[in-house]
Amino acid sequence: MVSGVFSIPLSSSSGDSAASAAHSRRSKNATENRLAAFFGGGENRLVQAAVEELLRSSNPPYNPLVLCGPSGSGKSLLAGGIAGRWTESPAARAGEVFCLEASAWAEEFARRRAPRRLAAWREHYRGASLVVLDHLDALPTSRAVAHELARLIDALTAIDGKGRHGQLIVTMRDRPEATANLSSDVAARLSGGLVVPLASAGSEARRALILASCEKHELTLSDSALEYLAAGTEPPMAELPALVERLARRVAAGQIGDLDLVREFAPRGVNRRTVRIDRVARCVARYYQLSVADLKSSSRRRNVAVARRTLIYFAREVCGKSFARIGAFLGGRDHTTVLYNYGKICELQESDPATRLAIAEIQRKLLA
Protein backbone atom coordinates (compact mmCIF):
# COMPACT_ATOMS: atom_id res chain seq x y z
CA MET A 1 0.00 0.00 0.00
CA VAL A 2 1.28 3.49 -0.87
CA SER A 3 2.30 5.42 2.26
CA GLY A 4 -0.44 7.66 3.68
CA VAL A 5 -3.20 5.95 1.70
CA PHE A 6 -6.13 4.05 3.20
CA SER A 7 -8.58 1.67 1.57
CA ILE A 8 -12.17 0.78 2.46
CA PRO A 9 -13.34 -2.63 1.15
CA LEU A 10 -16.50 -2.38 -0.93
CA SER A 11 -17.77 -5.95 -0.71
CA SER A 12 -18.58 -8.33 2.11
CA SER A 13 -15.70 -10.19 3.73
CA SER A 14 -17.32 -13.47 2.69
CA GLY A 15 -17.43 -12.31 -0.91
CA ASP A 16 -20.98 -13.66 -1.15
CA SER A 17 -22.38 -10.99 -3.43
CA ALA A 18 -25.36 -13.16 -4.35
CA ALA A 19 -26.58 -13.28 -0.78
CA SER A 20 -26.22 -9.55 -0.48
CA ALA A 21 -27.97 -8.90 -3.80
CA ALA A 22 -30.97 -10.96 -2.70
CA HIS A 23 -31.80 -8.22 -0.23
CA SER A 24 -30.87 -5.28 -2.42
CA ARG A 25 -32.20 -3.20 -5.25
CA ARG A 26 -29.28 -1.60 -6.98
CA SER A 27 -28.73 0.78 -9.83
CA LYS A 28 -24.98 1.12 -10.03
CA ASN A 29 -23.00 1.35 -13.23
CA ALA A 30 -20.60 -1.39 -14.20
CA THR A 31 -17.59 0.89 -14.16
CA GLU A 32 -18.10 1.64 -10.48
CA ASN A 33 -18.71 -2.03 -9.67
CA ARG A 34 -15.23 -2.94 -10.93
CA LEU A 35 -13.64 -1.41 -7.83
CA ALA A 36 -13.06 -3.69 -4.86
CA ALA A 37 -12.11 -0.85 -2.52
CA PHE A 38 -12.31 2.90 -2.07
CA PHE A 39 -8.81 4.40 -1.97
CA GLY A 40 -8.19 7.72 -0.26
CA GLY A 41 -5.42 9.88 1.14
CA GLY A 42 -5.16 12.72 3.61
CA GLU A 43 -7.71 14.70 1.60
CA ASN A 44 -10.44 12.24 2.64
CA ARG A 45 -9.53 11.14 6.18
CA LEU A 46 -12.95 12.24 7.49
CA VAL A 47 -14.54 9.84 5.01
CA GLN A 48 -12.53 6.96 6.41
CA ALA A 49 -13.50 7.76 10.00
CA ALA A 50 -17.20 8.20 9.17
CA VAL A 51 -17.56 4.98 7.17
CA GLU A 52 -15.62 2.85 9.64
CA GLU A 53 -17.75 4.14 12.52
CA LEU A 54 -20.93 3.52 10.56
CA LEU A 55 -20.02 -0.09 9.77
CA ARG A 56 -18.72 -1.10 13.21
CA SER A 57 -21.16 0.68 15.53
CA SER A 58 -24.33 -1.03 16.74
CA ASN A 59 -25.93 2.39 17.05
CA PRO A 60 -24.40 4.83 14.51
CA PRO A 61 -24.45 8.36 15.92
CA TYR A 62 -25.33 10.02 12.61
CA ASN A 63 -28.34 9.43 10.44
CA PRO A 64 -28.74 10.43 7.63
CA LEU A 65 -25.21 10.21 6.22
CA VAL A 66 -24.71 12.70 3.39
CA LEU A 67 -21.77 12.15 1.02
CA CYS A 68 -21.15 15.23 -1.10
CA GLY A 69 -18.43 16.07 -3.57
CA PRO A 70 -17.58 16.72 -7.21
CA SER A 71 -18.15 14.26 -10.02
CA GLY A 72 -15.57 11.49 -9.90
CA SER A 73 -14.80 11.87 -6.19
CA GLY A 74 -16.20 8.40 -5.47
CA LYS A 75 -19.32 9.23 -3.47
CA SER A 76 -21.57 6.91 -5.47
CA LEU A 77 -18.97 4.16 -5.37
CA LEU A 78 -18.62 4.50 -1.61
CA ALA A 79 -22.36 4.55 -0.96
CA GLY A 80 -22.86 1.44 -3.08
CA GLY A 81 -19.98 -0.25 -1.28
CA ILE A 82 -21.52 0.44 2.11
CA ALA A 83 -24.73 -1.16 0.84
CA GLY A 84 -22.73 -4.21 -0.22
CA ARG A 85 -21.29 -4.61 3.28
CA TRP A 86 -24.36 -3.56 5.24
CA THR A 87 -25.58 -7.00 6.28
CA GLU A 88 -22.30 -7.46 8.19
CA SER A 89 -22.79 -4.24 10.16
CA PRO A 90 -23.90 -4.47 13.82
CA ALA A 91 -26.30 -1.62 13.05
CA ALA A 92 -28.19 -3.58 10.39
CA ARG A 93 -31.74 -4.29 11.49
CA ALA A 94 -34.02 -6.77 9.78
CA GLY A 95 -35.25 -5.40 6.48
CA GLU A 96 -34.22 -4.86 2.90
CA VAL A 97 -31.27 -2.91 1.56
CA PHE A 98 -32.14 -0.47 -1.22
CA CYS A 99 -29.49 1.23 -3.34
CA LEU A 100 -30.76 3.24 -6.31
CA GLU A 101 -30.77 6.59 -8.06
CA ALA A 102 -32.90 9.18 -6.29
CA SER A 103 -34.65 9.89 -9.59
CA ALA A 104 -35.58 6.19 -9.90
CA TRP A 105 -37.03 6.28 -6.38
CA ALA A 106 -39.12 9.32 -7.37
CA GLU A 107 -40.33 7.51 -10.50
CA GLU A 108 -41.42 4.54 -8.38
CA PHE A 109 -43.36 6.92 -6.15
CA ALA A 110 -45.09 8.50 -9.15
CA ARG A 111 -46.17 5.09 -10.48
CA ARG A 112 -47.74 4.02 -7.18
CA ARG A 113 -50.27 6.74 -6.50
CA ALA A 114 -53.13 4.26 -6.01
CA PRO A 115 -53.67 4.04 -2.20
CA ARG A 116 -53.04 0.30 -1.79
CA ARG A 117 -49.97 0.21 -4.00
CA LEU A 118 -48.56 3.33 -2.37
CA ALA A 119 -49.04 1.95 1.15
CA ALA A 120 -47.17 -1.26 0.32
CA TRP A 121 -44.39 0.67 -1.40
CA ARG A 122 -43.98 2.98 1.57
CA GLU A 123 -43.82 0.05 3.95
CA HIS A 124 -40.93 -1.49 2.00
CA TYR A 125 -38.80 1.65 2.10
CA ARG A 126 -39.74 2.97 5.52
CA GLY A 127 -39.14 -0.43 7.12
CA ALA A 128 -35.83 -0.97 5.31
CA SER A 129 -32.55 -1.69 7.02
CA LEU A 130 -30.70 0.68 4.67
CA VAL A 131 -31.74 3.05 1.90
CA VAL A 132 -29.13 4.62 -0.38
CA LEU A 133 -30.38 7.37 -2.69
CA ASP A 134 -27.71 8.31 -5.21
CA HIS A 135 -27.54 11.74 -6.89
CA LEU A 136 -30.18 13.35 -4.70
CA ASP A 137 -29.51 16.66 -6.45
CA ALA A 138 -31.12 15.16 -9.58
CA LEU A 139 -34.42 14.65 -7.74
CA PRO A 140 -37.41 16.29 -9.46
CA THR A 141 -38.59 19.54 -7.90
CA SER A 142 -42.01 18.52 -6.64
CA ARG A 143 -43.91 19.20 -3.43
CA ALA A 144 -45.24 15.65 -3.36
CA VAL A 145 -41.76 14.15 -3.80
CA ALA A 146 -40.28 16.49 -1.18
CA HIS A 147 -43.01 15.57 1.30
CA GLU A 148 -42.53 11.85 0.63
CA LEU A 149 -38.76 12.14 1.10
CA ALA A 150 -39.16 14.03 4.37
CA ARG A 151 -41.48 11.30 5.68
CA LEU A 152 -38.99 8.62 4.58
CA ILE A 153 -36.20 10.36 6.50
CA ASP A 154 -38.42 10.56 9.58
CA ALA A 155 -39.27 6.85 9.35
CA LEU A 156 -35.68 5.68 8.90
CA THR A 157 -34.34 7.80 11.76
CA ALA A 158 -37.10 6.81 14.20
CA ILE A 159 -36.38 4.14 16.82
CA ASP A 160 -38.50 1.01 16.30
CA GLY A 161 -39.96 -1.33 18.91
CA LYS A 162 -36.67 -3.24 19.16
CA GLY A 163 -34.62 -0.13 19.83
CA ARG A 164 -33.19 -0.07 16.29
CA HIS A 165 -33.54 2.33 13.40
CA GLY A 166 -33.00 2.23 9.68
CA GLN A 167 -30.16 4.06 7.97
CA LEU A 168 -30.30 6.56 5.13
CA ILE A 169 -27.33 7.47 2.94
CA VAL A 170 -27.58 10.05 0.17
CA THR A 171 -25.07 11.42 -2.33
CA MET A 172 -25.03 14.84 -3.96
CA ARG A 173 -22.61 17.33 -5.42
CA ASP A 174 -23.08 20.13 -2.86
CA ARG A 175 -24.12 20.36 0.79
CA PRO A 176 -27.89 20.06 1.40
CA GLU A 177 -28.42 23.74 2.18
CA ALA A 178 -26.70 24.69 -1.10
CA THR A 179 -28.75 22.29 -3.26
CA ALA A 180 -31.45 24.30 -4.99
CA ASN A 181 -33.94 21.52 -5.74
CA LEU A 182 -34.24 20.35 -2.12
CA SER A 183 -37.03 21.74 0.03
CA SER A 184 -36.06 23.47 3.26
CA ASP A 185 -37.64 20.61 5.24
CA VAL A 186 -35.55 17.98 3.48
CA ALA A 187 -32.35 20.06 3.62
CA ALA A 188 -32.80 20.59 7.37
CA ARG A 189 -33.35 16.89 8.00
CA LEU A 190 -30.27 15.93 5.99
CA SER A 191 -28.12 18.55 7.68
CA GLY A 192 -29.21 17.13 11.03
CA GLY A 193 -27.19 13.99 10.27
CA LEU A 194 -23.54 13.96 9.22
CA VAL A 195 -22.49 15.74 6.04
CA VAL A 196 -19.16 14.36 4.79
CA PRO A 197 -17.43 16.25 1.97
CA LEU A 198 -15.38 14.15 -0.46
CA ALA A 199 -12.45 15.68 -2.29
CA SER A 200 -11.12 14.43 -5.60
CA ALA A 201 -8.49 11.81 -4.84
CA GLY A 202 -4.88 12.96 -4.65
CA SER A 203 -2.06 11.43 -6.66
CA GLU A 204 -1.05 8.98 -3.92
CA ALA A 205 -4.54 7.48 -3.70
CA ARG A 206 -4.77 7.30 -7.49
CA ARG A 207 -1.39 5.60 -7.66
CA ALA A 208 -2.45 3.00 -5.07
CA LEU A 209 -5.60 2.16 -7.04
CA ILE A 210 -3.70 1.93 -10.33
CA LEU A 211 -1.10 -0.39 -8.82
CA ALA A 212 -3.80 -2.61 -7.29
CA SER A 213 -5.60 -2.80 -10.64
CA CYS A 214 -2.35 -3.56 -12.48
CA GLU A 215 -1.60 -6.39 -10.06
CA LYS A 216 -5.06 -7.85 -10.64
CA HIS A 217 -4.61 -7.84 -14.42
CA GLU A 218 -0.89 -8.74 -14.38
CA LEU A 219 0.03 -5.48 -16.12
CA THR A 220 3.27 -3.56 -15.69
CA LEU A 221 3.28 0.17 -16.50
CA SER A 222 6.37 2.25 -17.10
CA ASP A 223 7.15 4.85 -14.43
CA SER A 224 6.18 7.67 -16.80
CA ALA A 225 2.86 5.98 -17.68
CA LEU A 226 2.07 5.43 -14.00
CA GLU A 227 2.83 9.05 -13.12
CA TYR A 228 0.73 10.28 -16.05
CA LEU A 229 -2.33 8.38 -14.81
CA ALA A 230 -1.75 9.25 -11.16
CA ALA A 231 -1.41 12.99 -11.75
CA GLY A 232 -4.44 15.28 -11.84
CA THR A 233 -8.05 14.16 -11.70
CA GLU A 234 -8.61 12.63 -15.15
CA PRO A 235 -9.74 9.96 -15.70
CA PRO A 236 -11.81 9.88 -12.49
CA MET A 237 -10.91 7.29 -9.86
CA ALA A 238 -13.99 5.19 -10.63
CA GLU A 239 -12.85 4.75 -14.24
CA LEU A 240 -9.21 3.84 -13.57
CA PRO A 241 -9.72 0.06 -13.01
CA ALA A 242 -11.66 -0.28 -16.28
CA LEU A 243 -8.94 1.70 -18.06
CA VAL A 244 -6.23 -0.58 -16.65
CA GLU A 245 -8.25 -3.62 -17.74
CA ARG A 246 -8.46 -2.28 -21.30
CA LEU A 247 -4.73 -1.51 -21.30
CA ALA A 248 -3.96 -5.04 -20.12
CA ARG A 249 -5.83 -6.49 -23.09
CA ARG A 250 -3.70 -4.41 -25.48
CA VAL A 251 -0.30 -5.12 -23.92
CA ALA A 252 1.33 -8.40 -24.90
CA ALA A 253 2.39 -10.78 -22.14
CA GLY A 254 5.74 -9.79 -20.67
CA GLN A 255 5.61 -6.29 -22.19
CA ILE A 256 5.35 -2.95 -20.38
CA GLY A 257 2.54 -0.45 -20.94
CA ASP A 258 4.30 2.74 -22.03
CA LEU A 259 3.32 6.40 -21.95
CA ASP A 260 2.28 6.57 -25.62
CA LEU A 261 -0.23 3.75 -25.19
CA VAL A 262 -1.63 5.25 -21.99
CA ARG A 263 -2.05 8.63 -23.69
CA GLU A 264 -4.01 6.92 -26.47
CA PHE A 265 -6.45 5.50 -23.93
CA ALA A 266 -6.55 8.52 -21.60
CA PRO A 267 -6.01 11.72 -23.62
CA ARG A 268 -5.61 14.96 -21.71
CA GLY A 269 -6.49 18.53 -22.49
CA VAL A 270 -10.28 18.67 -22.15
CA ASN A 271 -11.68 20.10 -18.93
CA ARG A 272 -14.89 18.28 -17.99
CA ARG A 273 -16.20 21.34 -16.17
CA THR A 274 -16.08 23.55 -19.26
CA VAL A 275 -17.30 21.19 -22.00
CA ARG A 276 -21.07 21.03 -22.18
CA ILE A 277 -22.85 17.94 -23.40
CA ASP A 278 -24.79 19.94 -26.00
CA ARG A 279 -21.49 21.10 -27.52
CA VAL A 280 -20.28 17.50 -27.67
CA ALA A 281 -23.58 16.47 -29.29
CA ARG A 282 -23.18 19.11 -32.01
CA CYS A 283 -19.59 18.03 -32.66
CA VAL A 284 -20.53 14.34 -32.90
CA ALA A 285 -23.55 15.09 -35.11
CA ARG A 286 -21.40 17.12 -37.54
CA TYR A 287 -18.79 14.37 -37.75
CA TYR A 288 -21.42 11.78 -38.71
CA GLN A 289 -23.38 14.26 -40.88
CA LEU A 290 -26.48 14.03 -38.71
CA SER A 291 -28.49 16.41 -36.55
CA VAL A 292 -28.63 16.48 -32.77
CA ALA A 293 -32.32 15.60 -33.12
CA ASP A 294 -31.27 12.39 -34.89
CA LEU A 295 -29.11 11.43 -31.91
CA LYS A 296 -32.02 11.99 -29.52
CA SER A 297 -34.54 10.20 -31.72
CA SER A 298 -35.74 6.61 -31.52
CA SER A 299 -34.08 5.77 -34.86
CA ARG A 300 -32.14 2.48 -34.93
CA ARG A 301 -30.41 3.12 -38.25
CA ARG A 302 -26.82 1.93 -38.04
CA ASN A 303 -25.21 5.33 -38.66
CA VAL A 304 -27.43 6.94 -36.01
CA ALA A 305 -26.72 4.16 -33.51
CA VAL A 306 -22.95 4.49 -34.06
CA ALA A 307 -23.10 8.26 -33.63
CA ARG A 308 -25.28 7.97 -30.53
CA ARG A 309 -22.83 5.50 -29.02
CA THR A 310 -19.97 7.91 -29.72
CA LEU A 311 -21.86 10.72 -28.03
CA ILE A 312 -22.36 8.52 -24.98
CA TYR A 313 -18.60 7.90 -24.86
CA PHE A 314 -17.73 11.61 -24.90
CA ALA A 315 -20.56 12.58 -22.55
CA ARG A 316 -19.07 10.16 -20.05
CA GLU A 317 -15.34 10.64 -20.71
CA VAL A 318 -15.24 14.38 -21.44
CA CYS A 319 -18.28 15.81 -19.67
CA GLY A 320 -18.22 13.37 -16.75
CA LYS A 321 -21.99 12.84 -16.87
CA SER A 322 -23.67 9.95 -15.08
CA PHE A 323 -25.35 7.32 -17.24
CA ALA A 324 -28.73 8.47 -15.94
CA ARG A 325 -28.07 12.06 -17.02
CA ILE A 326 -26.79 10.99 -20.41
CA GLY A 327 -29.97 8.96 -20.88
CA ALA A 328 -32.08 11.97 -19.96
CA PHE A 329 -30.24 14.10 -22.54
CA LEU A 330 -30.84 11.44 -25.19
CA GLY A 331 -34.59 11.66 -24.95
CA GLY A 332 -35.17 9.74 -21.73
CA ARG A 333 -33.27 6.53 -22.46
CA ASP A 334 -32.84 4.10 -19.58
CA HIS A 335 -29.43 4.27 -17.90
CA THR A 336 -28.86 0.54 -18.48
CA THR A 337 -29.16 1.09 -22.24
CA VAL A 338 -26.66 3.93 -22.01
CA LEU A 339 -24.33 1.75 -19.95
CA TYR A 340 -24.49 -1.06 -22.53
CA ASN A 341 -23.59 1.32 -25.34
CA TYR A 342 -20.73 2.83 -23.33
CA GLY A 343 -19.28 -0.63 -22.74
CA LYS A 344 -19.70 -1.48 -26.42
CA ILE A 345 -17.78 1.55 -27.67
CA CYS A 346 -15.01 0.94 -25.14
CA GLU A 347 -14.62 -2.54 -26.63
CA LEU A 348 -14.67 -1.18 -30.18
CA GLN A 349 -12.04 1.42 -29.30
CA GLU A 350 -9.64 -1.46 -28.69
CA SER A 351 -10.50 -3.57 -31.75
CA ASP A 352 -11.93 -1.30 -34.47
CA PRO A 353 -9.65 1.21 -36.27
CA ALA A 354 -12.65 3.23 -37.53
CA THR A 355 -13.89 3.75 -33.98
CA ARG A 356 -10.43 4.81 -32.80
CA LEU A 357 -10.17 7.26 -35.71
CA ALA A 358 -13.60 8.76 -34.99
CA ILE A 359 -12.79 9.25 -31.31
CA ALA A 360 -9.42 10.81 -32.13
CA GLU A 361 -10.92 13.20 -34.71
CA ILE A 362 -13.78 14.31 -32.47
CA GLN A 363 -11.37 14.69 -29.54
CA ARG A 364 -9.18 16.94 -31.72
CA LYS A 365 -12.16 19.10 -32.69
CA LEU A 366 -13.20 19.48 -29.06
CA LEU A 367 -9.67 20.64 -28.20
CA ALA A 368 -9.50 23.09 -31.09
MODAZI-V152553 format. One record per residue. RES is the residue in one letter. OMEGA is omega in radians with two decimals (none if undefined). D_CENTER is the distance of its C-alpha to the mean C-alpha in whole Angstrom. Layout:
# MODAZI-V152553
RES/OMEGA/D_CENTER, RES/OMEGA/D_CENTER
This chain:
# MODAZI-V152553
M/3.11/24, V/-3.09/24, S/3.10/26, G/-3.11/25, V/3.06/21, F/3.06/20, S/3.09/18, I/3.13/16, P/-3.08/16, L/3.03/13, S/-3.09/16, S/-3.13/19, S/3.12/22, S/-3.11/24, G/-3.08/21, D/-3.11/22, S/-3.12/19, A/3.14/21, A/3.13/22, S/-3.09/19, A/-3.12/18, A/-3.13/21, H/-3.05/20, S/2.92/17, R/-2.99/15, R/3.09/12, S/-3.10/9, K/-3.13/7, N/-3.02/6, A/3.12/9, T/-3.14/8, E/-3.07/6, N/3.11/9, R/-3.06/11, L/3.12/11, A/-3.10/14, A/3.00/14, F/3.12/12, F/3.13/15, G/3.09/16, G/-3.12/19, G/-3.12/22, E/-3.08/19, N/-3.14/17, R/3.12/20, L/3.11/20, V/3.14/17, Q/-3.11/18, A/-3.09/21, A/-3.09/19, V/3.13/17, E/3.11/20, E/-3.14/23, L/-3.04/21, L/-3.11/21, R/-3.08/24, S/3.07/26, S/3.13/28, N/-3.08/28, P/-3.05/25, P/-3.11/26, Y/-3.12/23, N/0.15/22, P/2.96/19, L/-3.11/17, V/3.08/15, L/-3.09/12, C/-3.14/12, G/-3.09/12, P/3.08/11, S/3.13/8, G/-3.12/8, S/3.07/9, G/-3.08/7, K/3.11/7, S/3.09/4, L/-3.09/5, L/3.13/9, A/3.10/9, G/3.10/9, G/3.07/11, I/3.11/13, A/3.14/14, G/-3.12/14, R/-2.93/17, W/-3.08/18, T/3.08/21, E/-3.05/23, S/3.06/23, P/-3.11/26, A/-3.04/25, A/3.04/24, R/3.08/26, A/-3.13/27, G/-3.09/25, E/3.01/21, V/3.14/18, F/3.10/16, C/-3.04/12, L/3.06/11, E/3.11/10, A/3.13/12, S/3.09/14, A/3.07/14, W/3.13/16, A/3.10/18, E/3.07/19, E/3.13/20, F/-3.11/22, A/-3.11/24, R/-3.05/25, R/-3.11/27, R/3.05/29, A/-3.00/32, P/-3.08/33, R/-3.14/33, R/-3.12/30, L/-3.14/29, A/3.14/30, A/3.12/29, W/3.12/25, R/-3.12/26, E/3.12/27, H/-3.07/24, Y/-3.07/22, R/3.09/24, G/-3.08/26, A/3.01/22, S/3.13/22, L/3.00/18, V/3.04/16, V/3.09/12, L/-3.07/12, D/3.11/8, H/-3.13/9, L/3.13/12, D/3.06/14, A/-3.13/13, L/3.11/16, P/3.08/19, T/-3.06/22, S/3.12/24, R/-3.11/27, A/3.13/27, V/3.13/23, A/3.12/23, H/-3.14/26, E/3.13/24, L/3.10/21, A/3.12/24, R/3.09/26, L/3.11/23, I/3.13/22, D/-3.09/26, A/-3.08/26, L/3.14/24, T/3.14/25, A/3.10/29, I/3.14/31, D/-3.07/32, G/3.12/35, K/3.13/34, G/-3.13/33, R/3.04/29, H/3.05/27, G/3.12/23, Q/3.08/20, L/3.03/17, I/3.10/14, V/3.05/12, T/3.11/10, M/-3.11/11, R/-3.07/12, D/3.09/15, R/-3.07/18, P/-3.08/19, E/-3.14/22, A/-3.10/21, T/-2.93/19, A/-3.03/21, N/3.09/20, L/3.07/21, S/3.14/24, S/3.12/26, D/-3.14/26, V/-3.14/23, A/3.14/22, A/3.13/25, R/3.13/24, L/-3.14/20, S/3.10/22, G/3.05/25, G/3.10/22, L/3.09/21, V/-3.08/18, V/3.08/17, P/3.05/16, L/3.04/13, A/3.02/15, S/-3.06/13, A/3.06/15, G/-3.05/18, S/-3.12/20, E/3.11/21, A/3.11/18, R/3.14/17, R/-3.14/20, A/3.13/20, L/3.13/16, I/-3.13/18, L/3.11/21, A/3.13/20, S/3.10/18, C/3.12/22, E/3.14/23, K/-3.06/22, H/3.10/22, E/-3.14/26, L/3.04/25, T/3.09/27, L/3.02/26, S/3.14/29, D/-3.12/29, S/3.11/28, A/3.12/25, L/-3.13/24, E/3.12/24, Y/-3.13/23, L/-3.08/20, A/-3.09/20, A/3.06/21, G/-3.09/19, T/-3.12/15, E/-0.17/15, P/3.10/13, P/-3.13/10, M/-3.05/10, A/-3.09/7, E/-3.08/10, L/3.14/13, P/3.11/14, A/3.10/13, L/3.12/16, V/3.12/18, E/3.12/18, R/3.10/19, L/-3.11/22, A/3.14/23, R/-3.14/24, R/-3.07/26, V/-3.14/28, A/-3.14/31, A/3.11/32, G/3.13/33, Q/-3.14/32, I/3.06/30, G/-3.05/27, D/-3.04/29, L/-3.12/27, D/3.13/28, L/3.14/26, V/3.11/23, R/3.10/24, E/-3.10/24, F/-3.08/20, A/-3.13/19, P/3.12/21, R/3.00/21, G/3.11/23, V/3.13/21, N/-3.09/19, R/-3.04/16, R/-3.06/17, T/-3.13/20, V/-3.12/20, R/-3.10/19, I/3.13/18, D/3.06/21, R/3.09/23, V/-3.13/21, A/3.12/22, R/-3.13/26, C/3.13/26, V/-3.13/24, A/3.12/27, R/-3.11/30, Y/-3.10/29, Y/3.12/29, Q/3.09/32, L/3.03/30, S/3.08/30, V/3.10/26, A/3.08/27, D/-3.11/28, L/-3.11/24, K/-3.05/23, S/3.10/26, S/-3.10/26, S/3.08/28, R/3.08/28, R/-3.00/30, R/-3.09/29, N/3.10/29, V/-3.14/27, A/3.12/25, V/3.14/24, A/3.13/24, R/3.12/21, R/3.12/19, T/3.08/20, L/3.11/19, I/3.14/15, Y/-3.09/15, F/3.09/16, A/3.11/14, R/-3.01/11, E/-3.06/13, V/-3.11/15, C/3.13/14, G/-3.11/10, K/3.04/10, S/3.13/7, F/3.11/9, A/-3.12/10, R/3.06/11, I/3.10/13, G/3.11/14, A/3.12/16, F/-3.11/17, L/3.02/19, G/3.08/21, G/3.10/19, R/3.13/18, D/-3.09/15, H/3.13/12, T/3.07/13, T/3.11/16, V/3.14/14, L/3.13/12, Y/-3.11/15, N/3.07/17, Y/3.11/14, G/-3.12/15, K/-3.10/19, I/3.04/19, C/3.08/17, E/-3.12/20, L/3.12/23, Q/-3.14/22, E/-2.95/24, S/-3.00/26, D/-3.13/28, P/-3.13/29, A/3.11/29, T/3.12/25, R/3.13/26, L/-3.14/28, A/-3.14/26, I/3.14/23, A/-3.12/26, E/3.14/28, I/3.07/25, Q/3.14/24, R/3.14/27, K/3.11/28, L/-3.14/25, L/-3.04/26, A/none/29
